[in-house]
């Protein structure tokens, strides 16, 4: 068993670490981490439909995609993420089992005086309100499972609400999130700031497993090299974050050069197949990737605020 605490605050690094460890390691791992403000979508979701791209870009909130399914979650420095990775000794037929991972989390929280319950979808609730969303990924080739979740301790819930509600209308086969009313643990149990809470949580997990947490030295040099490569080539790239979204149609009213106009887009693999503004076909956009840098070159002189409405 490896207990790892990573003090990096980069969601892309940790999402890459999860993939590297579920595919490359063979031992059981519990990783605790935080990240700077980020919206993290499920693998099969439409990132533009789940995240308010304009709000996120204007407020320095990263948009990311993970390898597991499920709904969109919000990270900031008031949120603690936990990642369990283990071999599937019990076989594939019993691979999806949220409670085997959530029970140690509930035990650790109970040691801090925080008593939780389960929702029908196996979210963790505090006084009937959601504090933890969870998802799993099965690595079938290696017979390993990844389970990860959030713990809202002292998050900015106003930013959370704004960041995960898009303004557009999106049609497609992506998996939509099930929104739930959330709360912060600190509203009910003040255990100090988030760093203090994280320290308390580490001590409780150490009691459960009988070993101490390690920092960066818990990653081997080979693991760190692979994590950085995956971070830079995959998880931080728009081709993964936006381009992996299932094909979709996007409609909305936008403010374009001082006028309210109707936007229509047909997007596949992050590439614009068709785009019109107030019925005028934008032929110069056909076949190009929907990325802010690309849109800047096509619509020179148009502000980023307006261009971000295209997402």
Secondary structure, DSSP 4 states (H G I P E B T S, - for coil): -EEEEE----HHHHHHHHHHHHHH--S-EEEEE--SSEEEE-TTS-HHHHS-HHHHHHTT-EEEE-SS-S--EEE-TTEEEEEEEEE-TT-GGG---THHHHHHHHHHHHHTT---EE-TTS-EEETTEEEE-EEEEEETTTTEEEEEEEEESS--HHHHHHHT--SSEEEES--------B--GGGT---SSHHHHHHHHHHHHHHHHTS--B-GGGS-HHHHHHHHHHIIIIIT-HHHHTTTSPPEEEEEEEEETTEEEEEEEEEETTEEEEEEETTEE-GGGTT-B--HHHHHHHSTT--HHHHGGG-
